[in-house]
C-alpha cells in the first residue's frame, strides 16, 4: 500500500513536472482558441448591444447558436476563422508533444528520467498524459465558454448541445491525433531537432500523399483528372478527382473530416430569414451529426497510443544524441520525398502525350533518388545508418512510385472507363456548353504547343448549371458520347494531333439508381465530339433554349427601358447594328414591338435550324444586331434629362463611344442567310441596309494570322474588347499566357500586331474582297486566316474577322503565304504574318 | 546487495560489456576502474536501468532492477554529465527529487548544504562545475538511496571538497549500509575509499577483488645478488614485471607476498626489500601498457 502510494506520488510529480514544461504553447493555443471560438463570434453581439454593427436585433433573434466564425461575415465561417482554428490546434498540439517529450530526446536529461523510480510504461503514461491534458484543455475550455455564452444569449437547445459535443469530440480527436503522432516522432528520434522535424513531417504525410495523388491524377488519370483546360475548373474544385478522392476518403484524415463536418454545424439559424444563413444550417435542415467517424478515429487514436507505448518501451536511450537512430523514420521521409518529387515531375510534364508524362515522372524519380542517395550518404556518416542498405531501399521507393503511376495510368485498371448500363442510371449530367451562350461563351483557341497558353473552355460546370437528363433516350445519347470520349482519350496521338483537338474538358456525371454517383472527366475533345455533342437532342434543346432566353432577357430589358424610362437608373440599352465586316456600327432606335418581333423571328430561326448550322454555319454572316448597355449615357450627359437621352441623344453620341462601350454588357445575335425570319425582320425594320459594308470607311492596316486550329470563334469588333471573346489582342498570335495550377497568370507575353508590319502590299480591290468575304462571328472547323483590320477614323477601330482559306483568291493566297513565310523567317511568332495596306 | 550476473551490453554490432559478473555487498564501496571507453559508464547506466542489458540480469536484494519502479526508487545515479532542470536552484531540485525518491530527507539535505557551504537559493547554472558536482552529491545523498552510482563524481572538486566528499561517502555507506559503486580514474582516491575494486579491460571484468586482497596478492621486490641474474633465473615466481639495473633487480611478483619474500630470501640475496604496490601500479601492470615509447612522437 505504501509502495503504491509512493508510486502515485512519483507519477503525480512527473505529471506536474511535464505539465510545467509543456505549458507555454497550450496557453498560447488556448488564448487563440478563445479568440476564434469565443471572442470573434460574440464580438458582434457586443457591438450590436452597443449600437454598432451590421446586424439588427431582429436578425440576431434568428440565430439559434454560434460555435465559431464571424457572424457579420457568415459566409466566411467555414473558411478564415475555421482554418486558423484548425491550424492553431494542430500546431499547438504538435509543439506540446515536442515540449513534453524533449527531455527524453536529450542525452543529459535522459540519464535522469530513465533512472528515476519509474517503469517505462509509467514514465510514458505520466509524460503523455501531461501533454494530453494540455491539449484537451486547449480544445475543450473555449467550447465550454462558448456553450455558457450561447446558453446565456440564445438559450440552451438540443441543437447547441449536440453541436458542441460533436465539435469538441471531433476537435479532441484532431488535436490528440496530432499530439500522439508528434509524440511517436519524438520517441523514435534520437535528437531533438530530428524529433521536431519528424513531428511535423509525420503529421503532414497524409496531406502530402493526397497532394501527390492529385498530381498523379492530373497527369495520368484518363477519365479522372484534368490536363488541358482544367485550370478553369479549380474554382469548381468539388468536381475534381482529388476532391472526390478526398471526399470519399475524408474519414481517413480526421482533420479533413472534422473541417468538413464541423463546418456544417458552426452555426445554426431558426430560418434563413433576413439574409442570414442562406444555404447554411437552419432548424429546417438540421440533422444529427454523424458520430461514427469520430468513434472510428478514437479507435485509431487508441491504436496510435498503443504504438507510442510500444515504441517507448523499445526505445534505446543509448541512441539518444545520434541522428538517424531510427531507420524507419528516415525511410518514411525518403519514401515521401521520392513520391512527392516524382509527382511534381508528373505535374510538370503533364501533357496530352502520356509518354512525355512518364518521361517527366522518371526524371523526377531520378532526381529524387539522387537527393535520397546524398541524404543517406550524409546520415550514414552522422549515425549508424548503413548507406548500402538505404541505397537499396531506393529500389523499393522507385517501385512504389512506378506502381502508383501505373495504377493511375491504367485508370485504376480500366475502372474509370466504366459506363453504367442505362437501367442503372437515374440521371446523367454533362458539361454545359456555356451558361450564357449569346455573349459570354469563353472560347479560347488552343495553343498547339500544349503549354496552356490559351485554354479553351467549353463552358462552366458549376454545380447545378450542367445539363441533366432523365429520359432513357437522352441518357443513351450521352453514353454514346461518353464512348467517343473514351476512344478519343485512348487514341494514339498523331503528329497533327494539335489540329484535331479542341483544348477543353468535358465532365459526365451519372447519378445511379443505387444512390451512388459516377463522375468522369475527359480532356481530348475533338471537333467530331463537339459536333456530336451539340447534335444530341437534349443538349441541342438546352443550348437553343439558352440562346433564346438570353436574347429574350436582353430584349425584355431594352423594352423595359423604352416603355418605362423613369426606371432607368444608370445605363441605357442601345440597339446597334454592325455591318458584316464590323467596321460600321449604327445605333438604331427600335420600338418595343420591333424588338419583340425580332425576338420572335430569332426564336423561330433557332428552333428550326439544326444545331450544327447555328454554331457552325455554312453561309456567311450578314451582320450583327447587338443590344448593349451604355453606362456613359446618363453619367456623361448631366445637362440633358433621361427622357431626352432616350429619345434622341443616343444618335448624337460620338461615333467612337459606341465601340468603347461594347466592352460592357452586350447581347448580340449574328444573322446569317439561313435565318430567314431574322432577315425578313431586318428588311421590314429597315435595318438590313446597315449590314452593308461602308467602303467609305477606309482601312489602314490589315494584319493576318494563319489559323489551322480545328475549332475557332471570331468575335465582333471593338476598339479594345478583352471582355468579348476574341480581339486582335487576344487570339493566340497576340497575347500568350501561362497559368499555374491554380489558374493564376504566372507569365504573359504580347506581340503587338498592329505595330509590326512586314512587306506585302494589298490593293484596294483586295481589301474590298477581304472585307466582303470575311466572317464576322462563327464557330468554324475550316482553316483560314484571322484578319484584323483597322479603320482610318480619327479614333481607329479594330475589327477581327476570319476568312477561310478556300475563299482566298490565288493572288491573296500567295501574298498571305509570302507574308507568313517572311514572318516565320523573322521568327517573330509561328503562324503570324502582317501585311501593310497600299495607300 | 547488488548483483550483476553475466551482463552483456551490445550497441548494435558493438559489444561494450561482455558476460560481466560481480556483486556489491551492503555497506560496501566498489571502485570501477578501466581505460577511457572501457565500459564503466555503460555498466553504471545499465545498473541504473538507463540502458537495458542485452543479456544477463542485475538484481538488488534478489529483485531485478530493469523496469522495476519499486527497486529503482532505491537507486540514485549521478552521471558524469550532470543535469539540472532549467533555471532551477538547489531547493527546487530538492523538491524535484523529493517527488521521485520517497526517502528524500530534507534534514539531511539542509545539513549537507551547510556542510558544503552552498547557496540553495542560487540558480544552479550560475554554479561552477565543482559546485554543481557538490550540489549533485548533496541531492544524491539526500535521497537516501540504497544504491549510489557515481560516475567520475570527483572530477572538478577542489582537494578539500574531494576529501569531504570521500569521507561522506564512506560515512554514508557505513551508516546506511548502502552499496556505492564509483567509477574514477583517480586510483589513489579509490584506494583510500573503496573496499572492493573492479577493473574493466577488453569488455570484461578482469579484476574483481577487495583492496586488501589486491595489495596482498601483488608486491614489488628489489633484490641484489652478487652476480648478474635474468628473469629466467626466477622460474618459480609469477613475475608481472621485471627490470634490471646492473645487479639491482626490481620485480613485481604475484602471489602471497610473505611466501614470495621467503622464497627470495632463500636465494640468499645481498639485499631484499619489499614495497606494497599502489592501486595505480596494479592497474598499470594489469593493463600492460606502461612502457609507452614516447621518444619518437615529436
Interface residues (C-beta under 8 A of the other chain):
Chain A: X3 X6 X7 X9 X10 X12 X13 X14 X16 X17 X107 X108 X109 X110 X111 X112 X114 X115 X116 X117 X118 X119 X120 X122 X316 X317 X318 X384
Chain B: X11 X12 X45 X48 X49 X50 X51 X52 X67 X68 X69 X70 X72 X73 X74 X75 X76 X77 X79 X81 X82 X83 X85 X96 X99 X100 X101 X102
